[in-house]
Amino acid sequence: NSVGDISRCGSSNKFGRRHQWMQMKNSFSDSTPTPEIDRDAHFWGLTSNSNKVSKATSKGGPIDIPTIDLSALAGDADQVNRVTQDIHQACQEWGFFKVVGHGIPDAVIQDTYAVTRDFFLQPKDVKQKVKRSEDNARGWFDDEFTKQTRDWKEGFDFGHKPHPELDDEHPDNRCMDGCNRWPATPPQFKGQLQQYYDTVHHLAVILTEIIAVGLGGDKSFFKDKFDKHTSFLRLNYYPTCSDSKTLGVNPHKDAGFLTILSQDSVAALQVFHDGEWINVQPEPGAFIINVGDMCQVMSNDVYLAPLHRVLSNTSKDRISMPFFYNPNYDADAVPIPSSVAPKYRPVNWGEFRSKRFEGDYSDKGTEVQITHYLL
């Protein structure tokens, strides 16, 4: 697979990332035509209810996504099975759920919030020193587009380091996303984020095993798709905004397999469900989990990656920390074997990821969606 060849971590490509994108763009445009599908479906990446998005309103009241206690995984077979079934049902009905009893110490979470806030409250010229660029997706940014509209936020990304014993900028640690770049201040920033990253990655592995069993497979069914995973952690800072109609992040679906989100006490996240926008209420100590596009493909639409967005706030700033659990660059997402015919042709993660990242810098063109891969 030529896409896998040029996207390996540590590969040497003198033409750089832009050359990789152009090759992938050509590969995508020359691929097998997809079935006829309406323009809204391709824009939102939805296989149902796409015509309701533009008219949807926020649903008030006590409706919230399910909360699942993972501490039962330490129990007997019946308790483990109940957790598996609860997660399976939540992925089918919502694509969103919360987990508590996950075992990650609150001190780790709170210390990570503290260094995150310290970083973002620094002067812009300090953060600019680690600004991400078109040839390196990692670092600080304040200019991201979602659905061709600029988001009202700042962010900082860092990701998987294939060779922890080597420097971040060593050629063997440079991959399609680039390489990690770290600010000089706060001094404890790097160490704290790496500790947090390791803890949520472990949780992602556990959840992926549960999902595999829920779909009828062995818990290790997806293991070979993630043995060289390309996951990354994003820190989001949403400053106050005088216009409440401005969105912190515009409606979108996550591209990868699974997202593990920690959000502070400011309610802003909404999920599109049954034609309405539902508030995802903050819950102390809970992580919010959502299905991504690759999970939808691998489940053959048993699970649906949900459209979601983030509101702005006129009086309070907000911090959130999503961990995106992503497959190997050269992994092909294919539907899990079942009695139902596959709905998708193979989706190469490296190709898909590159096309999505390219759209982060632009307000033009068509963003790649899994609907482009429907059979």
Summary of the structure (lengths in Angstrom):
residues: 375
radius of gyration: 19.7
end to end distance: 20.4
largest distance: 56.9
contacts: 1203
relative contact order: 0.19
helix: 34%
strand: 21%
